[in-house]
């Protein structure tokens, strides 16, 4: 296990004069998420002398407002965003965090780009008790942003603080909230690019029983931290989130958190994480692709780019496929070979980079549009794709190459297990966190 484990599990104050090199980056979707799922760990790390940076992706503009004395914030997204900025600032002080950033702000933004605010994407509670996307996603929403832009912004934070570990959600975001899922995808990608250890939050693992608890205990990749020493600071931070959390007393002297939909969860005494290297992203590769992570505009732009690239390569191959080289009196179709290699590299490259057959199809289509256009006889009756062997090879060869590339199966991912996350509600409800 990395140094994150030893620092988080040893909350003793740092020895004066001894430098601590541990720096953990927490990536969360909305204000309060960091305290609900990782508050005890954050406070323990700070107490141990480790450095902590918390990045919040949105301001939770679509969150609900519980207390009547804050009723003026209901329906006023701008006012609620400002209020929740104040809530998280107070919560960070309770946990001892000195470095908190909103993604898109100057200190968490790609150099040279103007700052921006990623808006809460909202969610809908489905009948099966987990969250799902809203039918009308706002253009400024976190989930509507270009995936590459978000990755670049978080990478700027990583470059700035040089973390020794990154902590965020597991693949389903804990309960499938679109912003949580997007935060996972972004954090995993950045951790992989920066070669920094990634830890996925296992919410509810402390309440696991029976076979599930035994499996977690036997899993060497699972880190469970006793955070009881930090519970008072966690509760104090939770009390700062009055808009949609209420700290309540539970039997046995424990404290709990009541959510807007009425569910009450005890404040955890144990917070668990799964150490995940690269497999987290590999596991999602079977069901998602670079194209799936993009917005509608990004997908359209990528397909058009592939189409245009195919047309360019098709034009170059059409012009050059007839070139021959004579060796020992025998003609070699060097032009055809080079043209087919270029076509294969183009189609295969697009599929490998974007992990999408759709992009490879667009590139192949561009190739054939160019071949078809240039193969038509000109005004003088000449054609760039004549009826000879190289011509037939260029007319049908790219199709064979494309079929092979498209038919090639996606390699199965490594299994990335995880504790099943408890749901927080049932029924249908629209809102954000």
C-alpha positions in Angstrom: 0.0 0.0 0.0 1.2 3.5 -0.7 2.2 6.1 1.9 -1.4 7.3 1.8 -2.3 4.3 3.9 0.3 4.9 6.6 -0.4 8.7 6.8 -4.1 8.3 7.0 -4.0 5.6 9.6 -1.5 7.4 11.8 -3.2 10.7 12.9 -0.5 11.6 15.4 0.9 15.1 14.9 4.0 15.5 12.8 7.3 15.6 14.6 8.7 19.2 14.6 11.4 19.6 12.0 10.5 16.4 10.2 9.2 17.1 6.7 6.1 15.2 5.5 6.0 14.5 1.8 2.5 13.0 1.7 0.1 15.1 -0.4 -3.4 13.6 -1.1 -5.7 15.1 -3.7 -9.4 14.5 -3.1 -11.7 15.0 -6.1 -15.4 15.4 -5.4 -18.5 16.4 -7.4 -20.4 18.8 -5.1 -20.0 20.7 -1.8 -20.6 18.2 1.2 -19.6 15.1 -0.8 -16.0 15.4 0.5 -17.2 15.4 4.2 -19.9 12.8 3.8 -17.6 10.1 2.2 -14.1 11.1 3.2 -14.4 13.7 6.0 -12.8 11.5 8.7 -9.9 10.6 6.4 -9.3 14.2 5.4 -9.2 15.3 9.0 -6.9 12.4 10.0 -4.5 13.2 7.2 -4.3 16.9 8.2 -3.8 15.9 11.8 -0.9 13.6 10.8 0.8 16.5 9.1 0.1 15.4 5.5 -0.9 18.0 2.9 -4.4 17.8 1.5 -6.0 19.4 -1.5 -9.7 19.2 -2.1 -11.1 19.9 -5.6 -14.9 20.3 -6.0 -16.2 20.0 -9.5 -19.4 22.0 -9.2 -21.1 24.3 -6.7 -24.2 22.1 -6.3 -26.6 24.7 -7.8 -29.4 22.1 -8.2 -29.2 20.9 -4.6 -32.3 21.0 -2.4 -32.8 23.4 0.5 -34.1 21.9 3.7 -34.5 24.6 6.4 -37.3 27.1 6.0 -35.1 30.0 7.1 -33.1 29.4 3.9 -36.2 29.2 1.7 -35.2 32.2 -0.3 -32.5 30.0 -1.9 -35.0 27.6 -3.3 -35.2 27.9 -7.1 -32.4 30.6 -7.1 -29.5 28.6 -8.5 -27.0 31.6 -8.5 -27.8 32.4 -4.9 -27.6 28.8 -3.8 -24.2 28.4 -5.5 -22.8 31.4 -3.6 -24.3 30.1 -0.3 -22.8 26.6 -0.9 -19.4 28.2 -1.6 -19.7 29.6 1.9 -20.7 26.3 3.4 -17.8 24.4 2.0 -15.4 27.1 3.0 -16.6 26.7 6.6 -16.5 22.9 6.4 -12.9 23.0 5.1 -11.9 25.1 8.1 -13.5 22.5 10.4 -11.5 19.7 8.7 -8.3 21.7 8.7 -8.0 21.9 4.9 -6.2 25.0 3.7 -6.2 24.1 0.0 -9.6 23.9 -1.5 -10.3 24.7 -5.2 -13.3 24.7 -7.5 -12.6 23.1 -10.8 -12.5 25.8 -13.5 -11.3 28.5 -11.1 -7.9 30.1 -12.0 -6.0 27.8 -9.6 -7.8 24.7 -11.1 -7.8 25.6 -14.8 -5.7 24.9 -17.8 -3.1 27.7 -18.2 -4.1 30.3 -20.8 -7.8 29.6 -20.6 -10.3 31.9 -19.0 -11.9 30.6 -15.8 -15.2 28.9 -15.9 -17.8 27.4 -13.5 -18.9 23.8 -14.1 -22.6 23.8 -13.3 -24.3 21.0 -11.3 -25.6 18.5 -13.8 -28.6 17.5 -11.7 -30.0 14.0 -11.4 -33.3 12.0 -11.3 -33.9 9.3 -8.7 -35.0 6.2 -10.6 -37.5 3.7 -9.5 -34.7 1.2 -8.6 -33.3 3.6 -6.0 -30.2 4.9 -7.8 -29.6 8.2 -9.5 -29.8 8.8 -13.3 -29.2 11.7 -15.7 -31.7 14.5 -16.2 -33.5 14.5 -19.6 -32.4 18.1 -20.3 -28.7 18.7 -19.6 -27.7 22.4 -19.3 -25.0 23.4 -21.8 -22.8 24.6 -18.9 -23.2 21.5 -16.8 -20.2 19.5 -15.7 -21.3 16.5 -17.7 -21.8 18.6 -20.8 -18.2 19.9 -20.8 -15.7 18.4 -23.2 -14.0 15.5 -21.4 -10.6 16.6 -22.5 -11.1 20.1 -21.1 -12.1 18.7 -17.7 -9.1 16.3 -17.7 -6.8 19.2 -18.6 -8.1 21.4 -15.8 -7.6 18.7 -13.2 -4.2 17.9 -14.6 -3.3 21.5 -14.0 -4.0 20.9 -10.3 -1.9 17.7 -10.3 1.0 19.5 -11.9 0.6 22.3 -9.3 0.5 20.2 -6.1 2.3 17.0 -7.2 0.0 14.6 -5.2 1.2 11.2 -4.0 -2.3 9.8 -4.2 -5.6 10.8 -5.8 -8.9 9.9 -4.1 -12.3 10.0 -5.7 -15.3 7.7 -6.4 -15.6 4.2 -7.8 -16.9 3.5 -11.3 -20.6 4.0 -10.5 -19.9 7.2 -8.5 -21.3 5.6 -5.3 -24.9 5.9 -6.4 -24.7 6.7 -10.1 -25.1 10.5 -9.9 -23.9 11.7 -13.3 -21.5 14.2 -11.8 -20.0 11.5 -9.5 -19.5 9.2 -12.4 -17.9 11.9 -14.5 -15.6 12.8 -11.6 -14.5 9.2 -11.4 -13.7 9.1 -15.1 -11.8 12.3 -15.0 -9.9 11.5 -11.8 -8.9 8.0 -13.0 -7.7 9.4 -16.4 -5.6 12.1 -14.7 -4.2 9.6 -12.2 -3.2 7.3 -15.0 -1.6 10.1 -17.1 0.3 11.4 -14.1 1.2 7.9 -12.9 -0.2 8.7 -9.4 -1.9 6.0 -7.2 -5.7 6.1 -7.4 -8.0 5.2 -4.5 -11.7 4.7 -5.0 -14.1 5.5 -2.2 -16.1 2.5 -0.9 -19.0 4.1 0.7 -20.9 1.9 3.1 -18.1 -0.7 3.4 -18.0 -0.2 7.1 -21.6 -1.4 7.4 -20.9 -4.5 5.2 -21.9 -7.8 6.8 -21.5 -11.5 6.2 -19.7 -12.7 3.0 -19.3 -9.1 1.8 -17.5 -8.1 4.9 -15.3 -11.1 4.7 -14.4 -10.5 1.1 -13.5 -6.9 1.9 -11.3 -7.9 4.8 -9.5 -10.5 2.7 -8.9 -8.0 -0.2 -5.4 -6.6 0.0 -6.4 -3.7 -2.2 -8.9 -2.4 0.3 -7.8 0.1 2.9 -10.1 0.6 5.9 -9.3 3.4 8.2 -10.6 3.9 11.7 -11.6 7.6 11.8 -13.2 7.7 15.2 -10.6 10.2 16.5 -11.7 12.6 13.7 -15.4 12.2 14.2 -15.9 15.4 16.2 -14.3 17.4 13.3 -16.3 15.5 10.7 -19.6 16.2 12.6 -18.7 19.9 12.9 -18.0 20.1 9.2 -21.3 18.3 8.4 -23.2 20.9 10.5 -22.0 23.6 8.1 -24.0 22.1 5.3 -27.4 23.2 6.5 -28.9 23.6 3.0 -29.5 19.9 2.5 -28.0 18.0 5.5 -29.2 17.6 9.1 -27.0 16.1 11.8 -29.3 14.0 14.1 -28.7 11.9 17.2 -29.0 8.1 16.9 -29.4 5.4 19.5 -26.2 4.5 21.3 -24.8 8.1 21.3 -23.9 8.1 17.7 -24.6 10.9 15.2 -26.3 10.5 11.9 -27.0 12.5 8.8 -30.5 13.0 7.4 -30.7 13.7 3.7 -33.4 15.6 1.8 -35.3 12.4 0.8 -35.5 11.4 4.5 -32.9 8.6 4.7 -30.6 8.7 7.7 -27.0 7.3 7.6 -24.8 7.1 10.7 -21.6 9.1 10.6 -19.0 6.4 9.7 -16.4 5.4 12.2 -14.5 3.6 9.3 -13.9 4.9 5.9 -12.7 2.5 3.2 -11.0 2.8 -0.1 -9.8 0.5 -2.8 -6.3 0.9 -4.3 -6.8 0.9 -8.0 -3.9 1.3 -10.4 -4.7 1.4 -14.1 -7.4 -1.3 -14.1 -10.2 1.1 -13.1 -10.1 2.7 -16.5 -9.4 -0.6 -18.3 -12.6 -2.0 -16.7 -14.7 0.9 -18.1 -13.2 0.5 -21.5 -15.4 -2.4 -22.3 -18.6 -0.4 -22.0 -17.4 3.2 -22.6 -15.0 4.8 -25.1 -13.4 8.2 -25.7 -16.4 9.0 -27.9 -18.9 8.1 -25.1 -17.1 10.5 -22.7 -17.6 13.5 -25.1 -20.5 15.8 -25.5 -22.8 15.6 -28.6 -20.8 18.4 -30.2 -17.5 16.7 -29.4 -18.7 13.4 -30.9 -19.9 15.1 -34.1 -16.6 17.0 -34.4 -14.6 13.8 -33.9 -16.6 11.9 -36.6 -16.2 14.8 -39.0 -12.5 14.9 -38.3 -12.2 11.2 -39.0 -14.2 11.6 -42.2 -12.0 14.4 -43.4 -8.8 12.5 -42.5 -10.1 9.5 -44.4 -10.8 11.7 -47.4 -7.3 13.2 -47.3 -5.7 9.8 -47.1 -8.0 8.5 -49.8 -7.0 11.3 -52.1 -3.2 10.7 -51.5 -3.6 7.0 -52.0 -5.6 7.4 -55.2 -2.9 9.7 -56.7 0.0 7.5 -55.5 -1.2 3.9 -55.8 -0.1 3.5 -59.4 3.6 4.2 -58.6 5.7 1.2 -59.4 9.4 0.4 -58.9 11.2 -2.0 -61.3 13.6 -4.4 -59.6 15.5 -7.0 -61.8 13.1 -6.2 -64.6 10.0 -7.0 -62.5 7.5 -4.2 -61.5 6.9 -3.8 -57.7 3.6 -2.1 -56.7 5.3 0.1 -54.1 2.6 2.8 -54.4 -0.2 0.4 -53.7 1.6 -1.1 -50.7 2.3 2.3 -49.2 -1.3 3.5 -49.8 -2.8 0.4 -48.2 -0.4 0.7 -45.2 -1.5 4.3 -44.8 -5.2 3.3 -45.0 -4.7 0.5 -42.4 -2.8 2.8 -40.1 -5.5 5.5 -40.3 -8.5 3.2 -39.6 -6.7 1.2 -37.0 -5.3 4.3 -35.3 -8.7 5.9 -35.0 -10.2 2.8 -33.4 -7.3 2.3 -31.0 -7.2 6.0 -29.9 -11.0 6.5 -29.5 -11.9 2.8 -28.7 -14.8 3.2 -31.0 -15.8 1.5 -34.2 -17.9 4.5 -35.2 -14.9 6.7 -35.6 -13.1 3.9 -37.6 -16.2 3.6 -39.8 -16.1 7.4 -40.4 -12.5 7.2 -41.4 -13.1 4.3 -43.8 -16.1 6.2 -45.3 -13.9 9.2 -45.9 -11.4 6.9 -47.7 -14.1 5.5 -50.1 -15.7 8.9 -50.7 -12.3 10.1 -52.0 -11.6 6.9 -53.9 -15.0 7.1 -55.6 -14.7 10.7 -56.5 -11.2 10.3 -58.0 -12.0 7.0 -59.8 -14.5 8.7 -62.1 -13.2 9.3 -65.7 -12.1 12.8 -66.4 -13.1 15.0 -69.3 -10.5 13.4 -71.5 -11.6 9.9 -70.5 -8.6 9.2 -68.1 -9.1 7.9 -64.6 -6.8 7.9 -61.5 -8.0 4.4 -60.7 -7.7 2.5 -63.9 -8.8 -1.0 -64.5 -5.5 -2.7 -63.8 -4.2 -4.8 -60.9 -3.0 -1.9 -58.7 -6.3 -0.2 -59.5 -8.3 -3.2 -58.4 -6.1 -3.5 -55.3 -6.8 0.1 -54.3 -10.5 -0.2 -55.1 -11.0 -3.2 -52.9 -8.0 -3.3 -50.5 -9.1 -0.5 -48.1 -12.5 -2.3 -47.7 -10.7 -5.5 -46.6 -8.5 -3.5 -44.2 -11.5 -1.7 -42.7 -13.5 -5.0 -42.2 -10.5 -6.6 -40.4 -10.1 -3.5 -38.2 -13.8 -3.3 -37.4 -14.2 -7.0 -36.8 -11.3 -7.2 -34.4 -12.7 -7.7 -30.9 -12.1 -5.4 -28.0 -9.8 -7.1 -25.5 -11.7 -8.1 -22.3 -10.8 -5.8 -19.4 -9.3 -7.0 -16.1 -11.9 -7.3 -13.4 -12.1 -4.4 -11.0 -14.2 -5.4 -8.1 -15.8 -3.2 -5.5 -18.2 -3.2 -2.7 -21.7 -2.7 -3.7 -22.7 0.8 -2.8 -25.8 1.4 -0.7 -28.5 3.5 -2.3 -29.8 6.6 -0.6 -33.4 6.7 -1.8 -36.2 5.1 -3.7 -38.9 6.6 -5.8 -38.4 9.4 -8.4 -37.1 12.8 -7.5 -35.4 15.5 -9.5 -32.5 17.5 -8.1 -28.8 17.7 -7.5 -26.4 17.2 -4.7 
